[in-house]
Amino acid sequence: RLRGATMFHSMPATPMSHMLARRSGEVAATIAGEDGQRQTLMPQSLCSRMGGESKLREVLMSVYAAMSTDRELAPFFSRFRLEVLRERTFTCLRGEWGFAPHKSFDLWSVHAHLGVTDRQYDLVMQHFAQSFESHAVPSQEVGECMDFLEGLREAIVDKEFRYRNMYVKYAAQQAAHARCERKAIEQAKSLKRQLALRRHAAVLAAEDRSGETAKPAD
């Protein structure tokens, strides 16, 4: 249920672009190729129909610019490099909306520590809608894109901060475990240094005793 990018860093593993294509009534077409052989064409992707990869980049540029200056959303992005987040989103949306292979991430694990609310997610959706309109994306494609983004809400929004608190608790446990490991490693290193010093001291003592034994009598 929680399978599925800080605001849209990545998309769910399900190839939803194929479902979007089927839902919009697209079907594969068969035509004659240049060599006279019949060829089957795959349905045109949502990414192509909305204007291609360049259009998707323009939309995301506007969305992230708007979110980074939005009073309620800006704090989510202050800790991250905006261009990195935007590029990850582009790669994943291009994959989902353009049938392109891409790496998928778990939406919940990426967003759980943020405590995103429905209100904040609504603002994100508004920025996407405004960007689609300002970049003249066709209305049918806008509807498909917005439906897809709305479908990610459940994996991102944490209404009662339950998942955030769970994540924070888990992160604290992991940090405590890491501190214990570092302490154990430092203790082992200290013991190793002590043993090395003792062995060195023993060697020097043995050499001194050997020297005293070999010294000729007066």
KAVEN-V985384 format. One record per backbone hydrogen bond with DSSP energy under -1.0 kcal/mol. CO is the residue of the C=O (numbers start at 1). NH is the residue of the N-H. If there is no record, write none. Layout:
BEGIN
co=(CO CO)
nh=(NH NH)
END
This chain:
BEGIN
co=(2 11 14 15 16 17 18 19 20 21 22 29 31 33 37 39 41 45 46 47 48 52 53 54 55 56 57 58 59 60 61 62 63 64 70 73 74 77 81 82 83 84 85 86 87 88 89 90 91 92 93 94 97 106 107 108 111 116 117 118 119 120 121 122 123 124 125 126 127 128 129 130 131 132 133 138 139 140 141 142 143 144 145 146 147 149 150 153 153 158 161 162 163 164 165 166 167 168 169 170 171 172 173 174 175 176 177 178 179 180 181 182 183 184 185 186 187 188 189 190 191 192 193 194 195 196 197 198 199 200 201 202 203 204 205 206 207 208 209 210)
nh=(108 105 16 18 20 21 22 23 24 26 25 41 39 36 33 31 29 49 50 52 51 56 57 58 59 60 61 62 63 64 65 66 67 68 74 76 77 80 85 86 87 88 89 90 91 92 93 94 95 96 97 98 47 110 111 112 114 158 121 122 123 124 125 126 127 128 129 130 131 132 133 134 135 137 136 142 143 144 145 146 147 148 149 150 151 152 153 156 157 161 165 166 167 168 169 170 171 172 173 174 175 176 177 178 179 180 181 182 183 184 185 186 187 188 189 190 191 192 193 194 195 196 197 198 199 200 201 202 203 204 205 206 207 208 209 210 211 212 213 214)
END
